[in-house]
Amino acid sequence: MADRGNILNELTNQQLVDRYRFNRAGLNYLETVFGPALEPATMRHKSLSAMDKLLITLRSHKITRAKVERGIGQLKRRFGVLHGEVRVQPEKACSSHKANGDARNIATPMTA
């Protein structure tokens, strides 16, 4: 298993962007901004550094965002009005979008 502390040195900038959506400079900036809040208050909770916690959070966020984007894509494929121009009053458009979401929730069985 690779040492977690060296992940920034092992990956290229493009690999960092692909994995975490930020390049090396961006990750260092985020560590500067959020690092003090992520540092453990006691030595007992020092298993992960602030950078490790930041990288784990960014990776998780990227995966979650991809799932949300896939869900939006499914809605757009199923209900054409979602990616086309809406030619109705805003109040009616909100109702139809809610009805589309409700219809998809009924049509798609819940999976865990």
C-alpha positions in Angstrom: 0.0 0.0 0.0 1.3 3.4 -0.9 2.0 6.0 1.7 -0.9 8.4 1.8 1.4 11.4 2.5 3.1 11.1 -0.9 0.0 10.9 -3.1 0.5 14.5 -4.3 4.1 13.7 -5.3 3.1 10.4 -7.0 0.4 11.8 -9.3 0.7 14.3 -12.1 -1.4 17.5 -12.2 -3.7 15.9 -14.8 -4.2 12.8 -12.6 -5.0 15.0 -9.6 -7.6 16.9 -11.6 -9.1 13.6 -12.9 -9.3 12.2 -9.4 -10.0 15.2 -7.2 -11.1 18.0 -9.7 -8.2 20.2 -8.5 -4.6 20.5 -9.5 -1.7 20.5 -7.1 -1.8 24.3 -6.5 -5.6 24.1 -5.9 -5.2 21.3 -3.4 -2.5 23.2 -1.5 -4.7 26.3 -1.4 -7.6 24.3 -0.1 -5.3 22.8 2.6 -4.2 26.3 3.6 -7.9 27.4 3.9 -9.4 24.4 5.5 -6.4 22.8 7.1 -6.8 24.5 10.5 -10.4 23.3 10.8 -9.5 19.8 9.7 -6.6 19.3 12.1 -7.5 17.1 15.1 -7.8 18.7 18.5 -6.0 15.9 20.3 -3.1 13.6 19.5 -5.5 10.7 19.8 -7.3 11.6 16.6 -4.2 12.1 14.5 -4.6 9.1 12.2 -5.3 11.2 9.1 -3.7 14.5 8.2 -5.7 17.5 7.1 -4.6 16.8 3.4 -5.8 13.2 3.7 -9.2 14.3 5.0 -9.4 16.8 2.3 -8.6 14.3 -0.5 -11.1 11.8 0.9 -13.8 14.4 1.0 -13.1 15.6 -2.6 -13.0 12.1 -3.9 -16.4 11.3 -2.2 -17.8 14.6 -3.5 -16.8 13.8 -7.1 -18.4 10.3 -7.0 -21.6 11.7 -5.5 -21.7 14.5 -8.1 -21.3 12.0 -10.9 -24.3 10.0 -9.5 -26.4 13.1 -9.3 -25.5 14.1 -12.8 -26.4 10.6 -14.1 -29.8 10.9 -12.4 -30.4 14.2 -14.0 -29.4 12.7 -17.4 -31.9 9.9 -16.8 -34.7 12.4 -16.1 -33.8 14.4 -19.2 -33.8 11.3 -21.4 -37.2 10.2 -20.0 -38.9 13.6 -20.0 -37.9 15.7 -23.0 -39.3 19.0 -21.5 -36.5 19.0 -19.0 -33.8 19.7 -21.7 -35.9 21.6 -24.1 -37.4 25.1 -24.1 -40.3 25.4 -21.7 -43.1 27.5 -23.4 -45.4 27.9 -20.4 -45.7 30.2 -17.5 -43.1 29.6 -14.7 -45.8 28.5 -12.2 -47.0 25.8 -14.6 -43.5 24.8 -15.5 -42.6 24.2 -11.8 -45.7 22.0 -11.5 -44.8 20.0 -14.6 -41.2 19.5 -13.4 -42.4 18.3 -10.0 -44.9 15.9 -11.7 -42.1 14.6 -13.9 -39.9 13.9 -10.9 -42.8 12.2 -9.1 -43.6 10.1 -12.1 -40.0 9.0 -12.3 -39.9 8.1 -8.6 -43.0 6.0 -9.1 -41.6 4.3 -12.3 -38.2 3.5 -10.8 -38.1 1.0 -8.0 -36.0 2.0 -5.0 -32.6 0.4 -4.9 -30.2 0.4 -1.9 
